[in-house]
Amino acid sequence: MFDESFDVALKIVRTEYLETNFPNTWQFSRDLDTMLNANF
């Protein structure tokens, strides 16, 4: 589920930010606490 959500979000931001290179996969921890509290 996480990978699918990331793929959908990635498609959206890639169409809106054409000059920005985004990684094809999530580069950070998948731990819920980390995702909610980490500074990216």
Buried (B, 14 or more C-beta within 10 A) or exposed (E): EEEEEBEEEBEEEEEEEEEEEEEEEBEEEEEEEEEEEEEE
